[in-house]
Amino acid sequence: MTIDWLPDRGVRRAILALGAAGLTVIATGALLEALWLLGLGVWAVIAAMMIELVYRP
């Protein structure tokens, strides 16, 4: 049996929220043809991926 550690769930939730927000901004930027929104969304997804890589070995 594994025991979920409370901070792990919080970090996982933050990663998912940041990734979902990034994808939403990317989709909005693509629809509006706004490159700055695309860039902002890409950086949010990159930040979520980096947190995932650093936090979970």
LINNOR-V701185 format. One record per residue. N is the residue number from 0. RES is the residue in three letters. D_FIRST is the distance of its C-alpha to the first C-alpha in whole Angstrom. Layout:
BEGIN
n=[N	N]
res=[RES	RES]
d_first=[D_FIRST	D_FIRST]
END
This chain:
BEGIN
n=[0	1	2	3	4	5	6	7	8	9	10	11	12	13	14	15	16	17	18	19	20	21	22	23	24	25	26	27	28	29	30	31	32	33	34	35	36	37	38	39	40	41	42	43	44	45	46	47	48	49	50	51	52	53	54	55	56]
res=[MET	THR	ILE	ASP	TRP	LEU	PRO	ASP	ARG	GLY	VAL	ARG	ARG	ALA	ILE	LEU	ALA	LEU	GLY	ALA	ALA	GLY	LEU	THR	VAL	ILE	ALA	THR	GLY	ALA	LEU	LEU	GLU	ALA	LEU	TRP	LEU	LEU	GLY	LEU	GLY	VAL	TRP	ALA	VAL	ILE	ALA	ALA	MET	MET	ILE	GLU	LEU	VAL	TYR	ARG	PRO]
d_first=[0	4	7	10	13	16	18	16	17	20	21	20	22	25	25	25	27	30	29	30	33	34	34	36	39	39	40	42	44	45	46	48	49	48	47	46	44	42	42	40	38	37	37	34	32	33	32	28	28	29	26	24	25	25	22	20	21]
END
